[in-house]
Amino acid sequence: MTLEILKVPYECKIVNMFAGETRAPEFLKLNPQHTVPVYKDGDLVLNESRAILTYLATTHGGGQLYPADPKVRAKVDCRLYFDAGFFNKTRDIIVRERERKGGRGCRTTKKP
Ligand SMILES: N[C@@H](CCC(=O)N[C@@H](CS)C(=O)NCC(=O)O)C(=O)O
């Protein structure tokens, strides 16, 4: 979404995590954490969505999405960390519960 908003040209490669593709050797070379998203820009390879977002906003955002002003930037970071530290934690509890019950959205691959 950020790539589209910033009109950054990109090539999208679909990785099917439910088919275990995030655990394939070639993907693990790119990201040993075996997670998507991964963003590659020349010799820079980034995982962690917030790091990718702030990199894109810094390099292509013209100061709009991730302003240099420390106080404004702190507010953006606050939202990014809220998502990571609070929302995701809560979401993971729900996802794990569903996995245990064998419901929709559960993994089809075994963890190593
Ligand atoms: N903190 C990471 C979390 C990424 C993440 O957990 N991705 C999941 C999908 S939402 C994934 O790739 N899971 C595949 C796996 O663990 O093999 C980020 O924000 O990028």
The ligand as an ORCA input file, in Angstrom:
! r2SCAN-3c Opt
* xyz 0 1
  N       7.144     -8.263     12.918
  C       7.021     -8.768     11.569
  C       5.976     -9.859     11.572
  C       5.839    -10.493     10.209
  C       4.996    -11.757     10.280
  O       4.710    -12.290     11.383
  N       4.611    -12.262      9.107
  C       3.837    -13.480      9.053
  C       2.580    -13.245      8.225
  S       1.575    -12.008      8.953
  C       4.662    -14.545      8.338
  O       5.354    -14.237      7.386
  N       4.581    -15.813      8.784
  C       5.211    -16.897      8.079
  C       6.093    -17.735      8.955
  O       6.226    -17.433     10.166
  O       6.694    -18.685      8.417
  C       6.657     -7.635     10.605
  O       6.018     -6.670     11.059
  O       7.040     -7.685      9.429
*
